[in-house]
């Protein structure tokens, strides 16, 4: 199945007009013609079948002929708060792979040791959209604007909240031993230089659960993906 994404389509939509870029892709690149069927998701848990009625590379028009609800295949809610990496391609790799595995929300957090503080949200959003389509998922993960860690922890975070850090701590357990299946979980992943001692203290004061992701020394994006995969595995 080739899946398209359009955030505007809904169960009330009867006709859909593609913009010039996507029209050109559909007609010239994919060579779609009148009466051909396209599969589209709105990223909100729905799949639509639309039939092309005008095959123009400048303004392709289609009519909605059917739709169905497609619940996400995982029964938990996972929110990863991650310090962006110095190299963009590393955080983009995480966004892609996490979307393929299954994630609900992502927040870039700016920490004391962060090497990158400027985020290109539009590009991140495109990476996520592309990964959703490629992996045939119908729920688009929510991407939040960057926020300073001190402001992030002031929010009312629902469910279980964990912080993965590298400092030695007696009550720090492996993620798989503390995760609660089928629940809402937020996991904080710090920058390459780890969270500062002060940041860890503030997070623990907010009753966050300190966790370990194993004995290996992991890069930020690897640690975040290990967390995503661990939560997915525990819930299977």
C-alpha positions as protocol buffer text, in pm:
chain_id: "A"
residue {
  index: 1
  type: UNK
  ca { x: 0 y: 0 z: 0 }
}
residue {
  index: 2
  type: UNK
  ca { x: 119 y: 351 z: -84 }
}
residue {
  index: 3
  type: UNK
  ca { x: -5 y: 589 z: 182 }
}
residue {
  index: 4
  type: UNK
  ca { x: -54 y: 964 z: 147 }
}
residue {
  index: 5
  type: UNK
  ca { x: -95 y: 1215 z: 428 }
}
residue {
  index: 6
  type: UNK
  ca { x: -337 y: 1508 z: 442 }
}
residue {
  index: 7
  type: UNK
  ca { x: -412 y: 1673 z: 775 }
}
residue {
  index: 8
  type: UNK
  ca { x: -726 y: 1846 z: 643 }
}
residue {
  index: 9
  type: UNK
  ca { x: -926 y: 1547 z: 526 }
}
residue {
  index: 10
  type: UNK
  ca { x: -1200 y: 1432 z: 765 }
}
residue {
  index: 11
  type: UNK
  ca { x: -1506 y: 1211 z: 773 }
}
residue {
  index: 12
  type: UNK
  ca { x: -1705 y: 1514 z: 653 }
}
residue {
  index: 13
  type: UNK
  ca { x: -1488 y: 1566 z: 342 }
}
residue {
  index: 14
  type: UNK
  ca { x: -1645 y: 1483 z: 4 }
}
residue {
  index: 15
  type: UNK
  ca { x: -1375 y: 1614 z: -231 }
}
residue {
  index: 16
  type: UNK
  ca { x: -1005 y: 1677 z: -187 }
}
residue {
  index: 17
  type: UNK
  ca { x: -779 y: 1909 z: -390 }
}
residue {
  index: 18
  type: UNK
  ca { x: -406 y: 1836 z: -381 }
}
residue {
  index: 19
  type: UNK
  ca { x: -158 y: 2124 z: -388 }
}
residue {
  index: 20
  type: UNK
  ca { x: 68 y: 2179 z: -688 }
}
residue {
  index: 21
  type: UNK
  ca { x: 365 y: 1985 z: -549 }
}
residue {
  index: 22
  type: UNK
  ca { x: 163 y: 1677 z: -456 }
}
residue {
  index: 23
  type: UNK
  ca { x: -45 y: 1697 z: -775 }
}
residue {
  index: 24
  type: UNK
  ca { x: 273 y: 1688 z: -981 }
}
residue {
  index: 25
  type: UNK
  ca { x: 400 y: 1391 z: -778 }
}
residue {
  index: 26
  type: UNK
  ca { x: 73 y: 1199 z: -821 }
}
residue {
  index: 27
  type: UNK
  ca { x: 26 y: 1263 z: -1193 }
}
residue {
  index: 28
  type: UNK
  ca { x: 379 y: 1291 z: -1334 }
}
residue {
  index: 29
  type: UNK
  ca { x: 586 y: 1073 z: -1100 }
}
residue {
  index: 30
  type: UNK
  ca { x: 333 y: 807 z: -999 }
}
residue {
  index: 31
  type: UNK
  ca { x: 145 y: 836 z: -1330 }
}
residue {
  index: 32
  type: UNK
  ca { x: -195 y: 815 z: -1165 }
}
residue {
  index: 33
  type: UNK
  ca { x: -499 y: 868 z: -1387 }
}
residue {
  index: 34
  type: UNK
  ca { x: -868 y: 944 z: -1359 }
}
residue {
  index: 35
  type: UNK
  ca { x: -1053 y: 675 z: -1155 }
}
residue {
  index: 36
  type: UNK
  ca { x: -735 y: 555 z: -985 }
}
residue {
  index: 37
  type: UNK
  ca { x: -772 y: 506 z: -608 }
}
residue {
  index: 38
  type: UNK
  ca { x: -538 y: 670 z: -354 }
}
residue {
  index: 39
  type: UNK
  ca { x: -504 y: 578 z: 14 }
}
residue {
  index: 40
  type: UNK
  ca { x: -485 y: 877 z: 248 }
}
residue {
  index: 41
  type: UNK
  ca { x: -458 y: 918 z: 624 }
}
residue {
  index: 42
  type: UNK
  ca { x: -518 y: 1234 z: 823 }
}
residue {
  index: 43
  type: UNK
  ca { x: -285 y: 1118 z: 1100 }
}
residue {
  index: 44
  type: UNK
  ca { x: -580 y: 1103 z: 1337 }
}
residue {
  index: 45
  type: UNK
  ca { x: -656 y: 734 z: 1312 }
}
residue {
  index: 46
  type: UNK
  ca { x: -847 y: 725 z: 982 }
}
residue {
  index: 47
  type: UNK
  ca { x: -781 y: 578 z: 639 }
}
residue {
  index: 48
  type: UNK
  ca { x: -957 y: 723 z: 335 }
}
residue {
  index: 49
  type: UNK
  ca { x: -1000 y: 585 z: -16 }
}
residue {
  index: 50
  type: UNK
  ca { x: -1025 y: 866 z: -270 }
}
residue {
  index: 51
  type: UNK
  ca { x: -1085 y: 838 z: -645 }
}
residue {
  index: 52
  type: UNK
  ca { x: -915 y: 1078 z: -883 }
}
residue {
  index: 53
  type: UNK
  ca { x: -1166 y: 1275 z: -1088 }
}
residue {
  index: 54
  type: UNK
  ca { x: -929 y: 1534 z: -1236 }
}
residue {
  index: 55
  type: UNK
  ca { x: -572 y: 1417 z: -1306 }
}
residue {
  index: 56
  type: UNK
  ca { x: -394 y: 1749 z: -1349 }
}
residue {
  index: 57
  type: UNK
  ca { x: -32 y: 1799 z: -1246 }
}
residue {
  index: 58
  type: UNK
  ca { x: -126 y: 2150 z: -1135 }
}
residue {
  index: 59
  type: UNK
  ca { x: -445 y: 2072 z: -946 }
}
residue {
  index: 60
  type: UNK
  ca { x: -534 y: 1708 z: -891 }
}
residue {
  index: 61
  type: UNK
  ca { x: -888 y: 1658 z: -760 }
}
residue {
  index: 62
  type: UNK
  ca { x: -1029 y: 1346 z: -593 }
}
residue {
  index: 63
  type: UNK
  ca { x: -1353 y: 1241 z: -428 }
}
residue {
  index: 64
  type: UNK
  ca { x: -1379 y: 1046 z: -105 }
}
residue {
  index: 65
  type: UNK
  ca { x: -1549 y: 712 z: -169 }
}
residue {
  index: 66
  type: UNK
  ca { x: -1499 y: 544 z: 168 }
}
residue {
  index: 67
  type: UNK
  ca { x: -1320 y: 573 z: 500 }
}
residue {
  index: 68
  type: UNK
  ca { x: -1249 y: 356 z: 802 }
}
residue {
  index: 69
  type: UNK
  ca { x: -1118 y: 411 z: 1151 }
}
residue {
  index: 70
  type: UNK
  ca { x: -775 y: 260 z: 1213 }
}
residue {
  index: 71
  type: UNK
  ca { x: -695 y: 250 z: 1586 }
}
residue {
  index: 72
  type: UNK
  ca { x: -325 y: 259 z: 1672 }
}
residue {
  index: 73
  type: UNK
  ca { x: -183 y: -92 z: 1725 }
}
residue {
  index: 74
  type: UNK
  ca { x: -36 y: -15 z: 2069 }
}
residue {
  index: 75
  type: UNK
  ca { x: -237 y: 22 z: 2390 }
}
residue {
  index: 76
  type: UNK
  ca { x: -20 y: 275 z: 2574 }
}
residue {
  index: 77
  type: UNK
  ca { x: 73 y: 643 z: 2542 }
}
residue {
  index: 78
  type: UNK
  ca { x: 444 y: 717 z: 2515 }
}
residue {
  index: 79
  type: UNK
  ca { x: 592 y: 1066 z: 2539 }
}
residue {
  index: 80
  type: UNK
  ca { x: 967 y: 1108 z: 2488 }
}
residue {
  index: 81
  type: UNK
  ca { x: 1127 y: 1435 z: 2599 }
}
residue {
  index: 82
  type: UNK
  ca { x: 1469 y: 1443 z: 2435 }
}
residue {
  index: 83
  type: UNK
  ca { x: 1756 y: 1689 z: 2424 }
}
residue {
  index: 84
  type: UNK
  ca { x: 1829 y: 1755 z: 2054 }
}
residue {
  index: 85
  type: UNK
  ca { x: 2164 y: 1625 z: 1933 }
}
residue {
  index: 86
  type: UNK
  ca { x: 2444 y: 1843 z: 1799 }
}
residue {
  index: 87
  type: UNK
  ca { x: 2412 y: 1681 z: 1456 }
}
residue {
  index: 88
  type: UNK
  ca { x: 2063 y: 1705 z: 1309 }
}
residue {
  index: 89
  type: UNK
  ca { x: 2082 y: 1374 z: 1128 }
}
residue {
  index: 90
  type: UNK
  ca { x: 2107 y: 1188 z: 1459 }
}
residue {
  index: 91
  type: UNK
  ca { x: 1786 y: 1332 z: 1606 }
}
residue {
  index: 92
  type: UNK
  ca { x: 1615 y: 1290 z: 1269 }
}
residue {
  index: 93
  type: UNK
  ca { x: 1715 y: 923 z: 1274 }
}
residue {
  index: 94
  type: UNK
  ca { x: 1549 y: 889 z: 1613 }
}
residue {
  index: 95
  type: UNK
  ca { x: 1230 y: 1061 z: 1494 }
}
residue {
  index: 96
  type: UNK
  ca { x: 1206 y: 827 z: 1198 }
}
residue {
  index: 97
  type: UNK
  ca { x: 1270 y: 504 z: 1386 }
}
residue {
  index: 98
  type: UNK
  ca { x: 1056 y: 596 z: 1688 }
}
residue {
  index: 99
  type: UNK
  ca { x: 763 y: 670 z: 1457 }
}
residue {
  index: 100
  type: UNK
  ca { x: 810 y: 334 z: 1287 }
}
residue {
  index: 101
  type: UNK
  ca { x: 807 y: 150 z: 1622 }
}
residue {
  index: 102
  type: UNK
  ca { x: 526 y: 352 z: 1781 }
}
residue {
  index: 103
  type: UNK
  ca { x: 532 y: 676 z: 1978 }
}
residue {
  index: 104
  type: UNK
  ca { x: 264 y: 931 z: 2065 }
}
residue {
  index: 105
  type: UNK
  ca { x: 440 y: 1254 z: 2159 }
}
residue {
  index: 106
  type: UNK
  ca { x: 787 y: 1407 z: 2130 }
}
residue {
  index: 107
  type: UNK
  ca { x: 918 y: 1718 z: 2306 }
}
residue {
  index: 108
  type: UNK
  ca { x: 1265 y: 1864 z: 2239 }
}
residue {
  index: 109
  type: UNK
  ca { x: 1403 y: 1981 z: 2574 }
}
residue {
  index: 110
  type: UNK
  ca { x: 1685 y: 2231 z: 2617 }
}
residue {
  index: 111
  type: UNK
  ca { x: 1919 y: 2138 z: 2901 }
}
residue {
  index: 112
  type: UNK
  ca { x: 2228 y: 2286 z: 3067 }
}
residue {
  index: 113
  type: UNK
  ca { x: 2457 y: 2067 z: 2858 }
}
residue {
  index: 114
  type: UNK
  ca { x: 2261 y: 2091 z: 2532 }
}
residue {
  index: 115
  type: UNK
  ca { x: 2481 y: 2141 z: 2228 }
}
residue {
  index: 116
  type: UNK
  ca { x: 2190 y: 2236 z: 2004 }
}
residue {
  index: 117
  type: UNK
  ca { x: 1931 y: 2493 z: 2104 }
}
residue {
  index: 118
  type: UNK
  ca { x: 1776 y: 2587 z: 1766 }
}
residue {
  index: 119
  type: UNK
  ca { x: 1526 y: 2336 z: 1627 }
}
residue {
  index: 120
  type: UNK
  ca { x: 1380 y: 2319 z: 1277 }
}
residue {
  index: 121
  type: UNK
  ca { x: 1033 y: 2195 z: 1368 }
}
residue {
  index: 122
  type: UNK
  ca { x: 906 y: 2202 z: 1009 }
}
residue {
  index: 123
  type: UNK
  ca { x: 1176 y: 1960 z: 896 }
}
residue {
  index: 124
  type: UNK
  ca { x: 1120 y: 1738 z: 1200 }
}
residue {
  index: 125
  type: UNK
  ca { x: 749 y: 1729 z: 1119 }
}
residue {
  index: 126
  type: UNK
  ca { x: 820 y: 1617 z: 761 }
}
residue {
  index: 127
  type: UNK
  ca { x: 1049 y: 1340 z: 889 }
}
residue {
  index: 128
  type: UNK
  ca { x: 773 y: 1214 z: 1117 }
}
residue {
  index: 129
  type: UNK
  ca { x: 508 y: 1233 z: 844 }
}
residue {
  index: 130
  type: UNK
  ca { x: 726 y: 1040 z: 602 }
}
residue {
  index: 131
  type: UNK
  ca { x: 800 y: 769 z: 861 }
}
residue {
  index: 132
  type: UNK
  ca { x: 429 y: 738 z: 945 }
}
residue {
  index: 133
  type: UNK
  ca { x: 344 y: 682 z: 578 }
}
residue {
  index: 134
  type: UNK
  ca { x: 633 y: 443 z: 518 }
}
residue {
  index: 135
  type: UNK
  ca { x: 545 y: 228 z: 819 }
}
residue {
  index: 136
  type: UNK
  ca { x: 172 y: 235 z: 735 }
}
residue {
  index: 137
  type: UNK
  ca { x: 62 y: 397 z: 1057 }
}
residue {
  index: 138
  type: UNK
  ca { x: -243 y: 617 z: 1077 }
}
residue {
  index: 139
  type: UNK
  ca { x: -173 y: 819 z: 1391 }
}
residue {
  index: 140
  type: UNK
  ca { x: 78 y: 1101 z: 1360 }
}
residue {
  index: 141
  type: UNK
  ca { x: 294 y: 1155 z: 1670 }
}
residue {
  index: 142
  type: UNK
  ca { x: 253 y: 1498 z: 1828 }
}
residue {
  index: 143
  type: UNK
  ca { x: 565 y: 1712 z: 1797 }
}
residue {
  index: 144
  type: UNK
  ca { x: 590 y: 1992 z: 2052 }
}
residue {
  index: 145
  type: UNK
  ca { x: 790 y: 2313 z: 2033 }
}
residue {
  index: 146
  type: UNK
  ca { x: 1127 y: 2312 z: 2212 }
}
residue {
  index: 147
  type: UNK
  ca { x: 1112 y: 2399 z: 2579 }
}
residue {
  index: 148
  type: UNK
  ca { x: 1368 y: 2452 z: 2853 }
}
residue {
  index: 149
  type: UNK
  ca { x: 1392 y: 2159 z: 3091 }
}
residue {
  index: 150
  type: UNK
  ca { x: 1314 y: 2378 z: 3393 }
}
residue {
  index: 151
  type: UNK
  ca { x: 990 y: 2487 z: 3226 }
}
residue {
  index: 152
  type: UNK
  ca { x: 907 y: 2135 z: 3106 }
}
residue {
  index: 153
  type: UNK
  ca { x: 915 y: 1987 z: 3455 }
}
residue {
  index: 154
  type: UNK
  ca { x: 680 y: 2258 z: 3583 }
}
residue {
  index: 155
  type: UNK
  ca { x: 404 y: 2112 z: 3367 }
}
residue {
  index: 156
  type: UNK
  ca { x: 146 y: 1870 z: 3496 }
}
residue {
  index: 157
  type: UNK
  ca { x: 279 y: 1551 z: 3339 }
}
residue {
  index: 158
  type: UNK
  ca { x: 27 y: 1269 z: 3352 }
}
residue {
  index: 159
  type: UNK
  ca { x: 105 y: 907 z: 3428 }
}
residue {
  index: 160
  type: UNK
  ca { x: 447 y: 764 z: 3503 }
}
residue {
  index: 161
  type: UNK
  ca { x: 740 y: 1001 z: 3444 }
}
residue {
  index: 162
  type: UNK
  ca { x: 1094 y: 862 z: 3422 }
}
residue {
  index: 163
  type: UNK
  ca { x: 1434 y: 1024 z: 3381 }
}
residue {
  index: 164
  type: UNK
  ca { x: 1724 y: 832 z: 3229 }
}
residue {
  index: 165
  type: UNK
  ca { x: 2054 y: 961 z: 3356 }
}
residue {
  index: 166
  type: UNK
  ca { x: 2410 y: 831 z: 3399 }
}
residue {
  index: 167
  type: UNK
  ca { x: 2489 y: 924 z: 3759 }
}
residue {
  index: 168
  type: UNK
  ca { x: 2532 y: 643 z: 4011 }
}
residue {
  index: 169
  type: UNK
  ca { x: 2222 y: 610 z: 4224 }
}
residue {
  index: 170
  type: UNK
  ca { x: 2114 y: 324 z: 4449 }
}
residue {
  index: 171
  type: UNK
  ca { x: 1743 y: 335 z: 4364 }
}
residue {
  index: 172
  type: UNK
  ca { x: 1792 y: 355 z: 3986 }
}
residue {
  index: 173
  type: UNK
  ca { x: 1651 y: 46 z: 3814 }
}
residue {
  index: 174
  type: UNK
  ca { x: 1633 y: -76 z: 3456 }
}
residue {
  index: 175
  type: UNK
  ca { x: 1345 y: 71 z: 3257 }
}
residue {
  index: 176
  type: UNK
  ca { x: 1192 y: -269 z: 3189 }
}
residue {
  index: 177
  type: UNK
  ca { x: 1160 y: -336 z: 3560 }
}
residue {
  index: 178
  type: UNK
  ca { x: 970 y: -16 z: 3640 }
}
residue {
  index: 179
  type: UNK
  ca { x: 754 y: 38 z: 3332 }
}
residue {
  index: 180
  type: UNK
  ca { x: 381 y: -8 z: 3383 }
}
residue {
  index: 181
  type: UNK
  ca { x: 211 y: -170 z: 3083 }
}
residue {
  index: 182
  type: UNK
  ca { x: -88 y: -4 z: 2915 }
}
residue {
  index: 183
  type: UNK
  ca { x: -27 y: 327 z: 3090 }
}
residue {
  index: 184
  type: UNK
  ca { x: 76 y: 679 z: 2996 }
}
residue {
  index: 185
  type: UNK
  ca { x: 454 y: 715 z: 3024 }
}
residue {
  index: 186
  type: UNK
  ca { x: 691 y: 1008 z: 2982 }
}
residue {
  index: 187
  type: UNK
  ca { x: 1065 y: 943 z: 2957 }
}
residue {
  index: 188
  type: UNK
  ca { x: 1330 y: 1216 z: 2971 }
}
residue {
  index: 189
  type: UNK
  ca { x: 1649 y: 1162 z: 2771 }
}
residue {
  index: 190
  type: UNK
  ca { x: 1934 y: 1408 z: 2825 }
}
residue {
  index: 191
  type: UNK
  ca { x: 2209 y: 1548 z: 2599 }
}
residue {
  index: 192
  type: UNK
  ca { x: 2546 y: 1385 z: 2527 }
}
residue {
  index: 193
  type: UNK
  ca { x: 2688 y: 1541 z: 2844 }
}
residue {
  index: 194
  type: UNK
  ca { x: 2394 y: 1403 z: 3044 }
}
residue {
  index: 195
  type: UNK
  ca { x: 2163 y: 1604 z: 3266 }
}
residue {
  index: 196
  type: UNK
  ca { x: 2343 y: 1821 z: 3520 }
}
residue {
  index: 197
  type: UNK
  ca { x: 2336 y: 1716 z: 3885 }
}
residue {
  index: 198
  type: UNK
  ca { x: 2109 y: 2011 z: 3958 }
}
residue {
  index: 199
  type: UNK
  ca { x: 1868 y: 1909 z: 3681 }
}
residue {
  index: 200
  type: UNK
  ca { x: 1855 y: 1552 z: 3808 }
}
residue {
  index: 201
  type: UNK
  ca { x: 1786 y: 1676 z: 4161 }
}
residue {
  index: 202
  type: UNK
  ca { x: 1501 y: 1897 z: 4039 }
}
residue {
  index: 203
  type: UNK
  ca { x: 1347 y: 1612 z: 3838 }
}
residue {
  index: 204
  type: UNK
  ca { x: 1364 y: 1371 z: 4131 }
}
residue {
  index: 205
  type: UNK
  ca { x: 1203 y: 1638 z: 4350 }
}
residue {
  index: 206
  type: UNK
  ca { x: 910 y: 1619 z: 4106 }
}
residue {
  index: 207
  type: UNK
  ca { x: 877 y: 1248 z: 4189 }
}
residue {
  index: 208
  type: UNK
  ca { x: 1019 y: 1130 z: 3858 }
}
residue {
  index: 209
  type: UNK
  ca { x: 1144 y: 773 z: 3856 }
}
residue {
  index: 210
  type: UNK
  ca { x: 1520 y: 743 z: 3788 }
}
residue {
  index: 211
  type: UNK
  ca { x: 1595 y: 470 z: 3533 }
}
residue {
  index: 212
  type: UNK
  ca { x: 1887 y: 299 z: 3364 }
}
residue {
  index: 213
  type: UNK
  ca { x: 1891 y: 179 z: 3002 }
}
residue {
  index: 214
  type: UNK
  ca { x: 2166 y: -74 z: 3064 }
}
residue {
  index: 215
  type: UNK
  ca { x: 2542 y: -86 z: 3116 }
}
residue {
  index: 216
  type: UNK
  ca { x: 2641 y: 39 z: 2770 }
}
residue {
  index: 217
  type: UNK
  ca { x: 2727 y: 402 z: 2716 }
}
residue {
  index: 218
  type: UNK
  ca { x: 2467 y: 521 z: 2465 }
}
residue {
  index: 219
  type: UNK
  ca { x: 2437 y: 828 z: 2247 }
}
residue {
  index: 220
  type: UNK
  ca { x: 2131 y: 1043 z: 2309 }
}
residue {
  index: 221
  type: UNK
  ca { x: 1940 y: 919 z: 2004 }
}
residue {
  index: 222
  type: UNK
  ca { x: 2029 y: 556 z: 2076 }
}
residue {
  index: 223
  type: UNK
  ca { x: 1917 y: 586 z: 2438 }
}
residue {
  index: 224
  type: UNK
  ca { x: 1586 y: 737 z: 2329 }
}
residue {
  index: 225
  type: UNK
  ca { x: 1524 y: 460 z: 2078 }
}
residue {
  index: 226
  type: UNK
  ca { x: 1612 y: 193 z: 2334 }
}
residue {
  index: 227
  type: UNK
  ca { x: 1349 y: 349 z: 2560 }
}
residue {
  index: 228
  type: UNK
  ca { x: 1087 y: 348 z: 2283 }
}
residue {
  index: 229
  type: UNK
  ca { x: 1160 y: -13 z: 2193 }
}
residue {
  index: 230
  type: UNK
  ca { x: 1161 y: -125 z: 2557 }
}
residue {
  index: 231
  type: UNK
  ca { x: 818 y: 26 z: 2621 }
}
residue {
  index: 232
  type: UNK
  ca { x: 689 y: -135 z: 2300 }
}
residue {
  index: 233
  type: UNK
  ca { x: 829 y: -475 z: 2399 }
}
residue {
  index: 234
  type: UNK
  ca { x: 691 y: -463 z: 2753 }
}
residue {
  index: 235
  type: UNK
  ca { x: 344 y: -389 z: 2617 }
}
residue {
  index: 236
  type: UNK
  ca { x: 337 y: -679 z: 2369 }
}
